[in-house]
Amino acid sequence: MAKYSEAQKKAVAKYNAKAYEEIKLRVHRGNKTIISDYAASKGKSVNGLINGLLEKEIPELSGTYKQD
């Protein structure tokens, strides 16, 4: 049985398109695993780790990202 209905998937996709922008990040081969493992060791997702680091570096972003 599906975890989410098609209507739920569509609603989430619509919300994400309205609320978020995407940035594609390229890293050298092999670094993706290192980054993922590091984020997991800190109890964060890769996205959460990157957003948190960006908030620390760019004052204008302060408070725009909700950390767990």
Backbone torsions as a table, in degrees:
resi	resn	phi	psi	omega
1	MET	NA	138.8	-178.3
2	ALA	-68.6	141.3	179.8
3	LYS	-73.6	-36.6	179.9
4	TYR	-125.9	143.6	177.0
5	SER	-77.8	164.1	177.4
6	GLU	-62.5	-35.6	178.6
7	ALA	-64.3	-40.1	178.1
8	GLN	-65.7	-43.1	178.9
9	LYS	-61.0	-41.7	-179.7
10	LYS	-65.7	-41.6	179.8
11	ALA	-64.5	-42.2	179.0
12	VAL	-65.2	-43.2	179.1
13	ALA	-62.6	-40.3	178.4
14	LYS	-64.1	-44.6	178.6
15	TYR	-62.5	-47.2	-178.2
16	ASN	-61.1	-39.6	179.0
17	ALA	-64.3	-34.5	-179.1
18	LYS	-79.5	-36.5	-169.7
19	ALA	-97.2	-21.9	-172.0
20	TYR	-127.9	155.9	170.2
21	GLU	-116.6	154.6	-179.7
22	GLU	-113.9	144.2	173.8
23	ILE	-126.4	126.7	177.8
24	LYS	-86.6	130.6	-178.7
25	LEU	-115.6	129.3	177.7
26	ARG	-110.3	133.9	176.9
27	VAL	-128.9	159.4	178.6
28	HIS	-62.6	148.3	180.0
29	ARG	-54.5	131.3	-179.3
30	GLY	99.0	-25.7	-178.9
31	ASN	-75.1	-24.5	179.5
32	LYS	-58.8	-44.5	179.6
33	THR	-65.1	-41.3	179.1
34	ILE	-62.0	-44.6	-179.6
35	ILE	-65.5	-45.0	179.4
36	SER	-61.0	-44.2	179.8
37	ASP	-65.1	-39.9	179.0
38	TYR	-64.1	-46.7	179.3
39	ALA	-58.8	-45.2	179.5
40	ALA	-61.9	-37.3	179.9
41	SER	-66.2	-22.9	177.9
42	LYS	-96.1	2.7	179.7
43	GLY	74.2	27.1	-178.0
44	LYS	-126.0	161.9	170.2
45	SER	-83.1	166.1	176.5
46	VAL	-61.4	-42.8	178.8
47	ASN	-60.3	-44.9	179.0
48	GLY	-63.2	-40.8	178.2
49	LEU	-61.9	-49.1	-177.7
50	ILE	-64.6	-44.7	178.4
51	ASN	-61.3	-41.0	178.2
52	GLY	-63.5	-42.6	178.5
53	LEU	-65.2	-39.8	178.4
54	LEU	-65.2	-38.8	178.0
55	GLU	-62.4	-37.3	178.8
56	LYS	-68.2	-33.5	-175.5
57	GLU	-85.8	-31.4	-174.4
58	ILE	-118.0	103.5	-175.6
59	PRO	-55.6	-33.3	-178.9
60	GLU	-64.1	-19.7	179.8
61	LEU	-86.1	-10.3	-175.0
62	SER	-52.8	125.2	177.9
63	GLY	87.1	-6.1	-179.1
64	THR	-85.1	-17.6	-179.8
65	TYR	-113.6	126.3	-179.8
66	LYS	-91.9	114.1	178.4
67	GLN	-83.4	152.6	180.0
68	ASP	-63.4	NA	NA
